[in-house]
Amino acid sequence: KQWYQRRVRGDGVRIKHAIVLDGCTIESHACILYSVIGGGTNVGPWARIEGIPNNVNPNQPFAHVTNPSTFNEEGKLNPNITVLGHNTSISKGTMVLNSIILPYKDIGHSYKNVILL
């Protein structure tokens, strides 16, 4: 019995350094980089979901990930990975960059450096 299901529909999908949970549908030519995609999420065609990586050099002795504050001194969200909550829907051609989107949202236009409650 198959316990999970992830669907990639169409050609040209790019997924790199990302976690895509069960039940997600990724439409043609979508791009997902440095992100966590919650279960049941639908990413429309030509959508781009992108975060900024925390680079750690594993060749350096005592290398570790530093966890900067979520917000800077001006109260703005620091660049980090993008997280889409459970059952989120991203429309065709939408860009979501360095953002956190809570579950059950329908995203119809682009966002950058935001937290959507």
C-alpha positions as CSV (number, residue, x, y, z in Angstrom):
1,K,0.0,0.0,0.0
2,Q,1.3,3.5,-0.9
3,W,1.3,5.7,2.2
4,Y,2.0,9.0,0.5
5,Q,1.3,10.8,-2.7
6,R,3.1,13.8,-4.3
7,R,2.1,14.9,-7.7
8,V,4.1,16.8,-10.3
9,R,2.0,17.7,-13.2
10,G,3.6,18.8,-16.4
11,D,7.2,19.5,-17.5
12,G,9.8,21.9,-16.3
13,V,9.3,21.7,-12.5
14,R,12.3,22.5,-10.5
15,I,12.6,21.5,-6.8
16,K,16.0,22.1,-5.1
17,H,16.9,22.1,-1.4
18,A,13.2,21.8,-0.4
19,I,11.0,19.6,1.6
20,V,7.7,18.8,-0.1
21,L,5.2,17.0,2.2
22,D,2.5,14.4,1.2
23,G,-0.5,15.3,-0.9
24,C,1.1,18.3,-2.7
25,T,0.5,19.1,-6.3
26,I,3.2,21.0,-8.2
27,E,2.1,22.3,-11.6
28,S,4.2,22.7,-14.8
29,H,7.2,25.0,-14.7
30,A,6.9,25.8,-11.0
31,C,10.1,26.5,-9.1
32,I,10.6,25.7,-5.4
33,L,14.0,26.6,-3.8
34,Y,15.0,26.5,-0.1
35,S,11.4,26.0,1.1
36,V,9.2,23.8,3.1
37,I,5.9,23.0,1.4
38,G,3.1,21.8,3.7
39,G,0.9,18.8,3.0
40,G,-2.0,19.2,0.6
41,T,-0.5,22.4,-0.9
42,N,-1.2,23.2,-4.6
43,V,1.5,25.2,-6.4
44,G,0.2,26.6,-9.7
45,P,2.0,26.7,-13.0
46,W,4.9,29.1,-13.4
47,A,4.8,29.9,-9.6
48,R,8.1,30.5,-7.8
49,I,8.5,29.7,-4.1
50,E,11.9,30.7,-2.9
51,G,13.8,31.2,0.4
52,I,17.4,32.2,1.2
53,P,19.6,29.4,2.5
54,N,21.6,29.4,5.7
55,N,25.0,28.4,4.3
56,V,27.2,26.3,6.6
57,N,30.5,25.0,5.3
58,P,30.8,21.4,6.5
59,N,34.6,21.5,5.8
60,Q,35.2,24.0,8.6
61,P,36.0,22.6,12.0
62,F,33.2,23.4,14.5
63,A,30.9,24.6,11.8
64,H,27.4,25.3,13.1
65,V,24.2,27.1,12.0
66,T,23.7,30.5,13.7
67,N,20.1,31.3,14.3
68,P,19.6,35.1,13.8
69,S,16.5,36.8,15.1
70,T,13.4,36.4,13.0
71,F,13.1,40.2,12.8
72,N,15.7,42.9,12.4
73,E,16.0,46.1,14.4
74,E,13.5,47.8,12.1
75,G,10.9,45.2,12.7
76,K,11.2,43.6,9.3
77,L,11.4,39.9,8.6
78,N,15.0,38.7,8.1
79,P,15.6,36.6,5.0
80,N,15.2,32.9,5.6
81,I,13.6,29.9,4.1
82,T,10.0,30.1,2.9
83,V,7.4,28.0,4.7
84,L,4.0,27.2,3.2
85,G,1.4,25.8,5.7
86,H,-0.9,22.9,5.1
87,N,-3.5,23.1,2.3
88,T,-2.1,26.4,0.9
89,S,-2.9,27.3,-2.7
90,I,-0.5,29.3,-4.8
91,S,-2.0,30.8,-8.0
92,K,-0.5,30.7,-11.5
93,G,2.7,32.9,-11.9
94,T,2.8,33.9,-8.2
95,M,6.1,34.6,-6.4
96,V,6.5,34.0,-2.7
97,L,10.0,35.0,-1.4
98,N,11.4,34.7,2.1
99,S,7.9,34.4,3.7
100,I,6.0,32.3,6.2
101,I,2.4,31.5,5.2
102,L,0.1,29.8,7.7
103,P,-2.3,27.0,6.6
104,Y,-5.4,27.2,4.5
105,K,-4.5,30.3,2.5
106,D,-5.2,31.1,-1.1
107,I,-2.4,33.2,-2.5
108,G,-3.4,35.2,-5.6
109,H,-0.5,37.7,-5.8
110,S,3.2,37.8,-5.0
111,Y,4.7,38.3,-1.5
112,K,8.1,39.1,-0.2
113,N,9.4,39.0,3.4
114,V,6.0,38.7,5.1
115,I,4.2,36.4,7.6
116,L,0.6,35.8,6.5
117,L,-1.6,34.8,9.4
